[in-house]
Amino acid sequence: MKEDFELIRSFCEGDEAGFDELVHRYQQKVYALVYRFVRDPEDATELAQDVFVRAYRALPRFQFKSSFYTWLYRIAVNVSFSFLRGRRRKAANASEQLDETAVMNLPSPDTPTRDFEQTRLRTAITQAVDKLPDRQRAVFVMRQYQQLTNDEIAGALNCPVGTVKANYFFAVRNLQQKLREWV
């Protein structure tokens, strides 16, 4: 199996299959990340495609200073932020449906009452995460849901590791305040 850098080089030399392999490797991760921001499967699919279109166009200028994965995540975060800013302008106070099954994989409930409580908790967590400032939400999502390291997040957001740590700290503190009744 070729490494990412080898695939990038072969793509830049005219081999489209190199890019196809990169898409195959990362399409689920990109979709999952974008979905965590936009909470809509159709929007997430469209935005994930946009991420790869932008990557395709920019790949000849890839500088090999970070991993492809980090570079691609940076594009995905930027695309997600742009989409959210546009959506906020269009419908500042519109309520959105939440896909409860995609929020967390909690253990299956033993009783209907527990099922109801877990659904309420998932909804509360989703709403609290959605209300975090963009940077805090991005850091929290990448660390908790995507299991990225602080260094990978810093690369994806193009900021120092200290900024990532601070944003994560404030995100957790904000979530603790918003979820006080659950903690």
C-alpha positions in Angstrom: 0.0 0.0 0.0 1.4 3.4 -1.0 1.9 6.1 1.6 -0.1 9.3 1.2 2.9 11.3 0.0 3.6 8.7 -2.7 0.0 9.0 -3.9 0.2 12.8 -3.9 3.4 12.7 -6.0 1.9 10.2 -8.5 -1.2 12.4 -8.8 0.9 15.5 -9.4 2.7 13.5 -12.2 -0.7 12.8 -13.8 -1.9 9.6 -12.2 -5.6 10.3 -11.2 -5.7 6.9 -9.4 -3.5 8.5 -6.7 -6.1 11.0 -5.8 -8.9 8.3 -6.0 -7.0 6.3 -3.4 -6.7 9.3 -1.1 -10.4 9.9 -1.4 -11.1 6.2 -0.6 -8.9 6.4 2.5 -10.4 9.5 4.0 -13.9 10.0 2.7 -15.6 8.5 5.8 -13.5 10.5 8.2 -14.1 13.7 6.3 -17.9 13.0 6.1 -17.9 12.2 9.9 -16.1 15.4 10.7 -18.3 17.6 8.5 -21.4 15.9 9.8 -20.5 16.7 13.4 -20.6 20.4 12.4 -23.6 20.6 10.2 -25.8 17.8 11.6 -27.5 17.1 8.3 -26.6 14.0 6.2 -27.4 15.7 2.9 -25.4 18.8 3.7 -22.6 16.7 5.1 -22.4 14.6 1.9 -22.4 17.8 -0.3 -19.8 19.5 1.9 -17.5 16.4 2.0 -17.6 16.3 -1.8 -16.7 20.0 -1.8 -13.8 19.3 0.5 -12.4 16.7 -2.0 -13.0 19.1 -4.9 -11.0 21.8 -3.2 -8.3 19.3 -2.2 -8.1 18.1 -5.9 -7.6 21.6 -7.1 -5.1 22.5 -4.4 -3.1 19.2 -4.3 -0.5 20.3 -6.9 0.4 23.1 -4.4 0.7 20.7 -1.4 4.0 21.5 0.3 4.6 18.2 2.3 5.0 20.2 5.5 2.2 18.4 7.3 0.5 15.1 6.8 -2.2 14.9 4.0 -4.7 13.9 6.7 -4.0 17.2 8.7 -4.1 19.3 5.5 -7.4 17.7 4.4 -8.9 18.2 7.9 -8.0 21.9 7.7 -9.9 22.1 4.4 -12.9 20.2 5.9 -13.0 22.5 9.0 -12.8 25.7 6.8 -15.6 24.4 4.5 -17.7 23.6 7.5 -17.2 27.0 9.1 -18.0 28.7 5.9 -21.2 26.7 5.5 -22.2 27.4 9.1 -21.6 31.1 8.8 -23.8 31.2 5.6 -26.5 29.2 7.3 -26.5 31.5 10.3 -26.9 34.5 8.1 -29.9 32.9 6.3 -31.7 31.6 9.4 -30.3 33.0 12.6 -32.9 31.5 14.8 -34.2 28.5 12.8 -34.4 25.4 14.9 -32.9 22.3 13.3 -33.7 18.7 13.7 -31.1 16.6 15.4 -30.2 13.1 14.3 -30.0 11.6 17.7 -28.5 8.3 16.6 -25.3 10.0 15.2 -24.5 12.0 18.4 -23.0 9.3 20.6 -23.0 5.5 20.9 -24.3 5.1 24.4 -24.9 1.6 25.8 -28.3 0.2 24.8 -30.9 1.0 27.5 -32.3 -1.6 29.9 -35.7 0.1 30.3 -37.9 2.5 28.4 -37.3 5.1 31.1 -33.5 4.8 30.7 -33.9 5.0 26.9 -35.8 8.2 27.3 -33.2 9.7 29.6 -30.4 8.7 27.3 -32.2 10.3 24.4 -32.6 13.5 26.4 -29.0 13.4 27.4 -27.8 13.0 23.8 -30.1 15.9 22.7 -28.7 18.0 25.5 -25.1 17.2 24.6 -25.7 17.9 20.9 -27.4 21.2 21.6 -24.6 22.2 24.0 -21.9 21.3 21.5 -23.7 23.2 18.8 -23.8 26.4 20.9 -20.0 26.4 21.5 -18.0 29.1 19.7 -16.7 27.8 16.4 -13.1 27.3 17.5 -14.1 25.5 20.7 -16.6 23.3 18.9 -14.0 22.4 16.2 -11.4 21.5 18.8 -13.9 19.5 20.9 -15.3 17.6 17.9 -11.9 16.8 16.5 -10.6 15.6 19.9 -13.7 13.8 21.3 -15.3 12.4 18.1 -12.4 12.2 15.7 -9.8 11.2 18.3 -7.2 13.6 16.9 -4.2 14.6 19.0 -3.5 18.2 20.0 -0.8 18.4 17.4 -3.1 17.1 14.6 -5.8 19.6 15.6 -3.3 22.4 15.6 -2.2 21.4 12.1 -5.8 21.2 10.9 -6.7 24.6 12.4 -3.4 26.2 11.6 -2.8 27.4 15.2 -0.4 26.7 18.0 -0.9 23.6 20.2 -1.4 25.9 23.2 -4.4 27.5 21.5 -5.9 24.1 20.9 -5.4 23.2 24.6 -7.0 26.5 25.7 -9.9 26.1 23.3 -10.5 22.5 24.5 -10.3 23.6 28.2 -12.9 26.4 27.6 -15.1 24.0 25.5 -15.2 21.5 28.3 -15.8 24.2 30.9 -18.7 25.7 28.8 -20.2 22.2 28.3 -20.0 21.5 32.0 -21.9 24.7 32.7 -24.5 24.0 29.9 -25.0 20.4 31.1 -25.0 21.2 34.8 -28.2 19.2 35.4 -26.7 16.1 33.8 -23.3 16.2 35.5 
